[in-house]
Amino acid sequence: MSHSRQRKDKICLNCNADLHGRFCHVCGQENIEPKESAWSLVTHFFNDITHFDGKFFSTLKYLLFKPAFLSKEYIRGRRASYLHPIRMYVFTSAMFFIYFFSQVHVNSLDLNINSSAALADTLSGGLEQGRREMLQKMGSKGDSAIVDGTVKEFQRGLSEVTDSISSLNRSNLAFAGMKYRSVAEYDSIQRSLPSASRDGKKKREQIIQKIHNREKFRDDPQGALTEMANELLHKFPQLLFISLPFFALLLKLLYFRRKDIYYAEHGIFSIHLYIFTFIAIFFILLAEQVKDAYAMSWLRYIEGAILLLMTFYNYKAMRNFYQQGGIRTFVKLMMLYIMSAMLIFALFLGFVFLAIYEI
């Protein structure tokens, strides 16, 4: 409630409804004088900030130490005492990426794209080892078959993508659709066309930018690729945001028998998992920065512990939220990790090809 003076007029300034108290029963606006002093604005600002901070830190406490508690409270309708999940996601992701982009940069890029085959072999070998270990721990043949098939499908897809990348030539990778060798040639062709057939201002700017990019790519391919990699890095927040509804869909598929949990509720649970992930990765990056700055190599154990804590947290959150047994929850968590990796990989490739198209 504001400390400003209440209006004597009992008509809402926002929606013109008749008022029967300090607040409008239609739109919720407070019936106060519209003209405020500078001091009133300052006090209003600090009241809002302290209110937000208080609710944020109390919500953060439950998020960190009681996995899935906030998601369950939201579904039960107990929401006024906690910061809304979407507001919390926006705030924590903004803070995380401000720090992330201050620390992470692409300074150079290895152009030997044929080495992707060796990288794929390494990843595929790691997946194969993980698949064997998971199958040894599972008792259900049905779950074993699902995990076995999923990992093999991911290995097959990884191999196909690697083969495609290795067979591409860098010049037609970035500029397969370009038909102008220079700005002068483009301008000459445009002048030869009737006025009605010439490109508009926006299209002209796009084509000229592509021509400049091609020249830069030809003269300094490593610098151009590094620049593109940095552009992709700065699209990482968009990638994660787009992945959120798909991640919720994966949970919906994993728990398709739970008819009492709607897709939107899987989405709220996903948002809380993402928020915790932002916080955990923030501390990993912070430990990495301190380790490099002060040669404190022992901090790598802290980083490893945080990674293990993330897995344990996700396990506890899924078990608390979906109320299933430990083994079944662990199997579904491993399946979720595999499917999430495939999802992020597919979205990343989409962003790469979009960046190539825009060059």
N, C-alpha and C positions, 0 to 999 in steps of 0.2 A: 504494500500500500504506500502511495506517495504521501509526503508531508505537505503538499501544496494545498491551497485553500479550495474547499469544495464550492462548486457553483450553486447559486440560488435557483437558477433555472433548472427545471426537472425534465429537460428534453436532451437526449443523447446527441452530442455534437457529431458522432460518427455515423449513426444510422437513424437518427430522429425518432427513436422509440421513447415512449413515456417511461420515466424512471421512478422507481420505488425504493431507492436506496443510493448508496455511494457508487455502486457499479451497475452497469447496464445488464439486464437479464438476457438481452438478445445477442450483443456482440462482446460483452465483457469489459468494455472500456470504462475507466474510472472517470467520474463526473467532476473534474477539477478545472480550475481556470487555465485556459490555453497559454496565457502569457506567463513565462517563468523568469526568475532572476538568474544571474550567472551563478550565484551560490547554490541555487536550487538544482541547476544542471550538474554542478560538481558533486553535490551530495547524492543526487540520483545515480550518477555514474559509479561512485564508489559503493553505494548500496547494492547495485547490480553486480559489480565485480566480486564483492565479498560474498554475496548470496551464491553466485556461480561457483566460487572457489570452495565454499563450504560444502555444497552439494557434490562437487566434483571429487573432492578428497574422500568424503564419506563413501561415495560410490566406488572410488578406486580401491578402497580398503576391501570391500566385499569382492570386487573383481579379482584382486590378486590372491586373496587368502581363502575364498570360498567359491571354487570353480562351479559354474552353472547356476549359482544362487541368484544372480541378477536376472538371468534368463527365465528362471522359474517364477520369480517375483513378478516379472513383466507379464507373463502369461496369466498369472493369477489376478492381474489387474492392480497390483500394488505398485504404483508408478510415481506418485507424487513425491516420495521421499528420496528418489534417486534421479540422477541426471539421465535424460532420455538417451537411449543407445546410439541414435544417429548423431545427436549433438556431441556425444562423447567420442564417437568415431571421427567426426570432423576435427575436433580439437586435438585429439591424440595423434591422428595421422598428420595434421598440419605441423605440429611440434616435431614429430619424428622426421618428416621429410626436410624440414628446415635444417635440422642437424645432419641428416643423411647426406644432403647435397653439399653441405659445407665440408664434409670429410671424404666423400667418394667421388672420384673423377677418373675419366679414361684419358691417360696421358699418351699412350702409344698403343698401336694395334698390330699384331702379327698378321701379315697378309698371306701367309702360307695356308690357304684354305684346304689344301690336301691333308694337312695335319688333323682335320676334323675326323678322318677315318680312325686315327689312333685314339682320339678322344672318345669316339663312339665305342670302340672296342673296350676301353677302360670302363666306361659307364655300363656297358652291357655285361661285362664280367662282374662288376659290383652288384648289378641287379640279379645275376644268376646265383651268386653266392647268397644274397639275401633271400632269394626264393627258396633255396635248399634249406636254409635255417628255419624259415617260417613253416615250411611243409613238415619239418621234423617235429615242430611243436604243436601241430594241429592234430586233433583227433577226428574231426568231421571230414569225411571224404568230399562232401558237397562244398564246404568252404575251401578245402585244399584245391579242388578243381577250379574254383573261381579265381583264387589267387594265382594259381599256376597259369591259367589262360590269360589273365590280365597282364602279368609280367612278360610273358612271351609276346603278347600283342604290342606292348610298349617297346620291347627289343626290336621287333620287326619294323615298327614305325620309325624308330631311331635310325635303323640301318638305311631305310628308304630315303629319309631326309638327308642323311650324310652323303649318300650316293648322289643325290640331286645337287647338293651344294658343291661337291667335289667336281662335278661335270660342268659347272657353270664357268663361263669366262667373265672376268670382272667388267669388261667394257660393256657387254650386252646385258650383264646383270643389272646395271644401273640405268642404262640408256637405250634399251631395246626399242622404245617407241619414238625416239628422237629422229627427225628427218632434216633438221637444220644444222649445218656445221658451224655457223657463226651468227652473231646478231646482224651483221651486215647482209648476209644471205637472207635471213628471215625478213628484214626490212625491205629488201629488194623485191622479194616475192609478194609481200603485203602491198607494196606500191603498185604492183602490176595487176592487182585484183580490183574489181569494182568496189566502190565505197561500202556498199551494202554487204559485201562478202568478206570484208576485212575483220580481223579479230577485234573484240572489244578491249577496253583498257585493262580489265582484270585478267583476261586470258593472255593478253600480250605480256603483262608483267610476269605471269607464271611461266610462259615459254622462255622469256629472256632469262629468268632465274635458272631454269633448267639448263640452258645453254652455258651460263656461267658455271654452274655446278659441274657440268661435263668437262669443261676446260680445266677446272680445278682438279677434278678426279684424274684427268689425264696427266697433268703436270705434277701433281702431288697426291698420288693415290693413297699413301698411308695417312697423310693429314686429312684427306677427305673422308676416309673410312673412320678415322678417329672422331672426326666431327659428327658423323652420322651415329656412331656409337654413343656419344654424349647426348645426342638428341633422343636416342632410344632410352637412355638411362633416365632422362627427365620425363619420359612418358611412363615410367614405372608406377607412379601413383595412379595414373589412369588405368593401367593394366590391372592393378590390385583391385581398384574400385569395380571394374567391369567383371573381374573374377568372382566378386562376392555373390551375386545371384546364382552363378553356376555352382559355386561351392555349396550353397544352400540346396541346390538341386541334387548334388551328389549325396548329401545327407538324407534328402528325401528318398532317393533311390536305395540307399543302404538300409533305411528304416521304413521301407514301403509298407510293411505290415502294421505300422503304428498309425492307424486311421485317426487317432485322437490328437495327433500333432499335425497342424497345417503347415503349408509351405512357408508362410510368413513367420511362423514360430521357429522353424529351422533357420530362417534368415536372421532373426534376433539372436539366436544362439551363435550363428556364424559371425555376426558383428562383434560379439563379446570375445570370441576366439581371436579375431583379427586384432582387436585392441590389445589383448594380452601379448600377441605376437609382436606388435609394434614396440611395446614396452620392453620385452625381452631382447629383441634385436638392438634396441637403443643401448642397453647395458653391454651387449656384446661389442658393439662399435666403440663404446666408451672405453671398455677394457682394452680393446685393440689399440686405440689411440694412446692410452697411458702406457701400454706395453712398448710401443714403438718410441715414444718420447723419452722414457726413462729406462729403457732396456730391462724391463721387469718381465722376463720370459715366463715366470711362474704364473702369470695372469692367463696363460693359455688354458690352464686347468680350470680357472673360473669360467672362461668362455665355454669349455666343454661341459661344465656343470650346468650352465644356463641352458645349453642345448638339450641336455637330459631332462632338466626341469620342464622345458617346454613340452616334451613328449609325455612326461608324467602328468602335467597339468591338463593336456588335451585328453588323456586317458580318463582322469578323474572327472573332468567336465562332462565327457560323453557318458560315463557311467552314472553320474548324478542326474543328468538331464533325461536320459533315455531309460534309466532304471533297468539295465540288463546285466547279466553276470560278467565276471571279470574276464574270462577267456574269450567269450563272444565279443565283448567290447574291445579287447586288444586286437582281435582279428579284424574287426571292422575299422579300427584306427589304422592298422597297417594298409588295409585296402583303400582307406581314405587318403593316406599319404601317397600311394601309387597313383590313384586317379587324379589327385590334386597336382602332382608333378606333371602328368600328361596334360591336364588343363592349362597350367601355366606355360608349358612348353608350346602348346598349340596357340595360345593367345600371343605369346612372344613372337612366334613365327608370323602371325597375322600382322603384328606391329612392324616387324622387319619388312615384310613385303609392302606394307602401306608406306613405309619410309622410302623404300626403293622407288615405288610408283610416284611419290611426291618429289623425288630429286629432279 
